[in-house]
């Protein structure tokens, strides 16, 4: 039997009124014609009561729009099925105790932004000692040996370092790039490991502002962490995954 409470749509002023705000750019010069083009564009997407509340001239021939409208569609929560990480989130102290008691030795982690990626903010938030959002980074954990290789690291160099340090987990941080360059780079990374017979030697963790666990699994990684992830969430996953792998051998 369908639970009506699980049939939802966007909330604006009143429950289930379907009101949304969206923004986009059209390759058109700012003006009344541009405003109407934005309105028609939204109407063709099935949106109703379209109102262009703001538009800005980006440069010659391009205009940015902010639009209010009504999306008259529902989502059935009963049919939502998404891949998610199932490990328990632990605190800094719980993680260190867990590794010491259940695994008996510190874990080694190597991380990098690979390929052409030069954005280290996310990687540093997880690995650097100062951490992020009130949580210490992995460098602060006594039960982790952590190597932060920084940005624009070739896949081969990251793998070479992981082998040298007998790494338990490899962290790859990747900002989504134009024309899906990140997909090619991440696929190549996993293919190199598989070609060298090393894939099963490491836990592969992928992170980035537009990375999901589902995408990470599709690319051959073990886990994916998106925007807002805290260091203890990654550390919890690695510790429990290592322990699980030990028990499965």
Secondary structure, 3 states (H helix, E strand, C coil): CCCHHHEECCCCCCCCCCEEEEEEEECCCCCHHHHHHHHHHHHHCCCEEEEEEEEEEEECCEEEEEEEEECCCCEEHHHCCCCCCCCCCCCHHHHHHHHHHHHCCCEEEEEEEECCCCCCHHHHHHHCCCCECCECCHHHCCCEEEEECCCCECHHHHHHHHHHCCCCEEEEECCCCHHHHHHHHHHHHHHHHHHCCCHHHCEEEEECCCCCHHHHHHCCCCEEECCCCCHHHHHHHHHHHHHHHHHHC
